[in-house]
Amino acid sequence: MKNKFFFGRKPELKELHKFLKKRTASLIVIQGRRRIGKSRLIEEFAQSFNFYSFSGLLPDKDVTDQDQRDEFARQFGEYSTAEIQSNDWSTLFFALVQQTQKGRVIILLDEISWMGSEDPTFLGKLKNAWDRHFKKNPELILILCGSASTWIEKNILSSSGFLGRVSYTLTLEELSLKECNEFWVNVGARISAYEKFKVLSVTGGVPRYLEEMHPDRPAEENIRELCFKKGALLVHEFERIFSDLFSRRSEQYKNIVQCLEDGPLEYSEICDKLKVGKSGLISEYLKDLMLSGFISRDFSWHLRSGMHSAISVYRLRDNYLRFYLKYIEKHLPEIEKKSYHIKSLSSLPGFATIMGLQFENLVLHNRSFIHESLNIRTEDIVTDNPYFQRKTARRQGCQLDYLIQTRFNMLFACEIKFSRHPIQRSVIQAMKEKLDRLALPRGFSCCPVLIHVNGVDDSVADSNYFTEIINFSLLLES
């Protein structure tokens, strides 16, 4: 039986519930990648109130602005028997105003970029409807929601038309590991943390993908069913995401993502792999992918000052995208013919390396657990990120999976290791070599930290080399 219940999102619900105590109307923007659970979160929040939900039609070359208005009018008919004209957005918004003038009301305009994509007057008329009518109900909450974060940023959050009107912007991220674990909590079968991490190495903390899993079955069986079976959700999910979000430019965005599938790269390295010159267009594409939640830009910094350095790398932070590019896309013809079969995940080429990158993503997304394990208060952290030190004539190059710098001149250098077997003593020598190359400013101390998921050899623990050995599987124990 598939797990369809709502889980996680307690911090987000807590933030939204604060607006129920306001004495004025609220305009809220919620954004995040597709399948991240935006609509489901809003439904959970609004379930006890008068809730009006509208969603735009998926953009298509044949979908017109009139089609979008007609669909809005059809959905309006689910809440009212009044006949309305659909030839103008102002008329449609005013009809909705008439229904929502008093009492606690929550209105959702979902996939708003689709709804208004074909009509240049849509946002202006929505802004006027808010100013003249909607906000006069002090108990009304209007939520603008969408997956096209770039469109929302440009047309709403950075628009002078909506300046000062948005009460709150919520960017929905992947579920934390603790929240993901709720997916397995009510299952009688005892699923190991390692098995759970294998699932999350493909799905990340994306709720919709987890919902398709059978929580009582082995990870490999789930992954085969979801990724390598004709008609399964994740077989063509990549193309759907990119065509929906980036339309005719989806191929350019895909090329950039492909550059990052084997690990982080600097901007110049991305341009080299694309065989293009450095340009504002590539920078714009990278920014769009960051706003959409698919990649991250990790800045290194100057240890003495704590200020960002000129070094930064772009990292593919979405686990599904990497798994698709590495293992699904090249076998699509065979999957469609039902002729592709894998013996095991570990038999996939380079699987151990890819699992390491996927595990790093999960760790970096849950870095607060590292801070708690090291008893570091958030207010004491100067900066934290993957760390990169370029080679010069006077020093060697250095790269650390994750480095925390505190205001007490303490550095915590973290080695992130994913293995199906306990981590062996060789990790100590590898860490020593990294830290020997690190240019440590005078007066700074550096503590090595090991992060793992499947145990460490006794010789590693007995050496007392690491200041702390953090077991990330604790977040996935029932």
N, C-alpha and C positions, 0 to 999 in steps of 0.2 A: 504494500500500500504506500503510495507516495505521500510525502509529508507536505501538506498544503497550509498548515496553520501559520499565523503571523508570529514571527519571533524577532527578538532584538529591538533596536531602535528606541530604547528607553530614553537616552539623552535627547534625541530629536523630538520625541513626543513631549518631553518635559519643556523644551523650549517653545514648542507650539502652544502648549497649554497656558503659558504665561500671557498670551494674547487674549485669552478668555477673561482676564481680569482687567483689561484696559477699558476705559470709558469712552474711547473713540474707535472708529473703524480702522481696520488694518489692511494694508496691501502687502502681501508676502510673495516673494519669488523663491521657487524651489527648482533646482537644476541638478543634473547628474547624468551619467551615461545611461544608455538604454538597459533595461532589465534590472536596474539597481533598486527598484521598489518605490519610486516616487509616488505613483498613483495609489499604491497599496498603503503607504504610510498616511496619505491624506485621508483615505477612506477610514482607516483606523481612528484617526484623530477626529473625524467629523461624524462618526457613527451615531452619536447621541443627539445630533442637532439636525435642523433643516439643512439638507445638503443638496446643492445643485451642481451637477458635474457635466461638463461639456468637453468634447475632444475634437480636434481638427482631423480632417481627412489626410491620409498619407499622400504626400506630394507625388504627382504624376504629370506627365506632359499633357494629359487630357483633362486634368482637374483644374477647374477655373475658380475665380473668386466667387462666382455665383453658386457653384457647387458647394463651396465651404459655407456660405450663408444658408443655403438650403439645408445642409446637414445640421447646422446650429439650430435652425427653426424646427427640424424634425425632432432633435433631442429636447428642445424646449417643450414640445408637445407631450413629453413623458411626465412633465410636472404641471402642465396647465392645459385646459381645454380651450383657452382663448385662441382665436385665429390671429396670426400675425403675418405681416408682409416681410419677405426676406430679401428685398432688393437693396437694402441699405443697412450697414452695421449699426448706425445710430438708432434706427427703428428697433432692431433686435435687442440692443442693450437696454433701451428704454422699456421694452416689454419685460425684460428680466428685472429691471428696477421696480416695476409695478408689483412683482411677486415677492420682493425681498425688502420692503420698506421698513418693516418692524421686526423686532425680536432677534434672537440669536440665529444667524444665517451664515453658512459657509458656502462660498461659490468657488468652484475649481474650473479654470480654463486650461485644459491639459493639451500638451503639444501645441503650445500657443504659436510657435514659429510656423507650423503647418496651417493653423487657422488663419493667420494673417499674411501668409507668404505672397499671395497673388493680388492683394489690395493695398496700395501704398497709403491709403487713408485709414486703415484698420487701427493702428496704434494711436493716431491722433483722436479718433472717435472714442476709443477705449479710455484714453486719458480724460477727455471731456466728460464722458459718462461717470467716471470716478469723481472728478471735481464737482460736478453739478448735482449728482444724484446718489451714487452708491455710498459715499462717505457720510451722507447725512444720517444713515442708520448707524448709531454708535456701537451696535452689537454685530455688525457685519464684518466678515473676514473674506477678502477676495484673494485667491491664490492663483498666481500665474506660474505654470509649470511646463517644463520641457527638457528634452534630451539635447537639443541644439544649443549648448551652452555658449558657443560663439555668437549665435544670433541674439540670444538673450543679453549677453554682455554688451554688444554693440547697440542694440535697439531699445533696451530697457534700462539696464544698470548704468550704462554710460551715456544715456540719452538725456538731453536737457529737458525734454518733455516730461520725464518721470523724476526729475531731480527733486529730492526732498519728500517724495511721495511713498517710496518703498520703506516699510517699517522694518523688514527683516529679510535677509537673503540666506537661504540654507542650501549649501552644496552637499548633496547626499553622496557619501563615500561608501566603499565596500563595508560590509559587516566586519566587526572585530572578530578575532578568533574565539573569544568567549561567547559572542553572539552566534557564531557559526556552530559552536558546540551544541547549542540548543536544538539544532536540527537532529542530532543523534540522541538527545537526552531521554526521550520517551520510548526508545527502542530497547527491547529486552536483550538483544544480542550485544555481546561485549566487543566493541570495535576499538582496536588499538589506535593510539594517537598517530602512529606512523601511517596507518590506513587512511585516517582522516586527512592527514597532510597530503597524501597522494591525490585524494579527491580535490583538495583545495589548490593543489599545484595546477590543476586544469581550470577550475571554476573561479578561483579567488573567492572573495566574500560577496559574490553576486547572488542575491537571494533567488532570482528566477532560475538560475542554473542549478542551485542546490535543490530547489523544489522538484526538479526532474529526476533527481537521484533516488534510489531506493536505499534508505539508511541502514537496512539490515543486511545488505549484500556487500561483498568485497569490493574494494575500490576499483580493481581492474575490470571486474564485470560491469560496473557502472560506467566506467570510462569507455569501454568498448561499445556499450549500448548507446551512449550519448554522442560519441565522437566518430565512430567508424561504422555506423549502421545507416543504410539508406533511409532518408526521411527524418533522421533524428535532429533534434533542435540545434546542436552545435556544429553540424556538418556544413551548413550554409549560413550560419549566424554572422560570420565575419562580413560577407558580402552584403547582407541585409543592413548591418550597422553602418557600414561605410557609404552605401548608396543612399540610405535614408538621411544621414547627417551631412554628407559632403557632396552629394548629387554628382554633377558632371566632373567634379575635380577629385572624385574618390580615388582614382588610380594614383594621382600624385601623393595623396596622403598615405596610401598603402605602400608606396615605394619607400617613404621615409620610415614607416614602421618596420618594414623588412630590414632596413639598415641596422636596426637596433635589436634584432631577434637574438643575436649572439652575445650581447652585452652592451654596456653604456659606451657612448661615443661623444667626443667633443663636436662642436658645430662644424669646424673645418673638416673633420673626419667624415661627417655625414655628407657634406658637399662633395668630398672626394669620392665617396662610394656612389653617390648619385651622378657623378661626372658632370657637375654643374658648378658655376662660379658662386661665390658668396653673394647673396642678394636679399633684398627685403622680402621677396616673395617666399623664400624658404623659411625665413624667420617668422613670417606670418603663419605659414603652415604649421610650424613647430608650436607656435603659441596656440593655434586652434586645437591641436592635439592635446596640449596641456589643459586647456579649458574644458575639453571633453573628457578629461580624466584618464586618457590612454597612456600618456607619457609624463615623466617628471623631469624637471631640470634640477640637478643636484649641484649646488655651489660648494666649492672648497673655500677655505678662508685662511687668513693670516693668524697663526696661533697667538702671537704676542698681542695683537689688537682685538682679535675676534671679529674683524671686518671681513666681508666677502673678498676673495681674490678674483683675479681675472679668469681663473680656471673653473669651468663648469662642464658637466656632462649631461647628456640627455639619456634617460633610462626608460625602457619599456616597462611600465608598472602594471600593465593589465595581463594577468596570467593566461587568460583564455586566448588573447591575441597571439602570444608567443607560441602556445601549444598548437594553435591552428596553423600558423605559418611553418612551424617545424615539422609537424606530423600529419596534419589533415589535408592541407591544400594539395600537396604533391600526389596524393592518392585519391583525389576526388573521382576520377574516371573509374577506378577500380571499386570504390565505395558504391558508386551508382550502379555498377554491374553486379554488386554483391559478391565480388571476388577477392576483396581485401581482408586478410586475417592477420592478426598479430599473435605471436606466441605469448609474449608478456610485455609489459611496459619497459622493463629493464633491457629487452632486446632491441628497442628502438635506438637508432644511432645517436650517440652523444647524450643519452638520456640522463646519465648521472650529472653531467655538466648543466643541462637544462633544469633539472630538479634543484640544483644549487641556486640558480638564478631565480627560480620561482619561490624557493624558500626565503631568499633574501628579500623579495618583495613583501612576503607575508610578515617577516620580522620588522621591516621598516614601517609597514603600515600599523604595526602594533608596538611601536617603540616605547610607549608608556609603560609596558610590562617590564622592559629593561630598566627604566628609571626606577620603578618600584623595587625591583630586585636588587638594585644597587643603592637603595635609600637616597636617591637624588631628588630633591624637590624641584619642581618645574621652574620656580623663580630663581633657582641657583644656576640654571643652565644658560651659558652664554650663547652657544650654538651647538647643533648636532646634525650630522649628515654623513654619508660616505665621504671619505677624505682622500684627496689626491695631491701629491707633491711632485712637481716636475723635476726632472733631472737637469742639473746645471753643471758648470765646470767645478763648483765647490761642493756639491752634494749629489747624492744619488736620488733616483726617483723612488716614490713610495705610494702605495695604495692600500687603504684600510677599508674593510667592508662597512664599518660604522664607527664614528668617533664622537665622543661627548666631551665638551669642554665646559667646565664650571667656573664660576667667578672666583674660586679659591685656587686657580691655576692648576687644577687637577684635570688630567686627561684620562678617559676610559676608552681604550682601543679594543674594539670588539671584532672577533673572528667568528663569522657565521658559517657553520658547517652542517650540511645535510647528508646523511649517510644511512644506508639500510643496516649498517653494522656499527657497533660502538666506535667512537673516535679513538684513533691510536695515538701513541706518544709522539709520532712524527709531527703532529700539529704544533708541538712546543717549539721545535727547531724552526718551523716555518714562521711562527709568530715572532720569535727572537730576531730572525733575519729582517722581517718587516720593520720592527721597532728600532733595530740598529740603523736603518736608513732614515728614520724619521728625524728631522731637524728639530730637536727639542729646545725651546728657548730657556735661558737661564732662569731658575726659580720655579720651573714647571716639573710636575711629577706625572708619570704615566703608568697606569695600571692595565695589564692585559686581561681581557674578559673573553670567555669562550661561550658561544651560544650553539646549542645542539637540540636535536629532537628525539634521537634514538639511543641515547646512552653514551658514556665515555668509558674507555678502558681504565681499570684500576690504577694503572701506572700514571695516567694523566692526573687523576685526582690526588694520588699520593705524592706527586711531585711538588704540590703547592705552588706551582709556577703562576697559575691564573689566580687573580684576585677574587674572581667569582666565576663559577660555571653555571650558566643559566639554562635550565631545561624548559624549552618552549612547549613541550608536550603537556606541561601542567595546565596550559590554557585549554587543552582539548580532552581533559579527563572528565568523565561523567560525574 
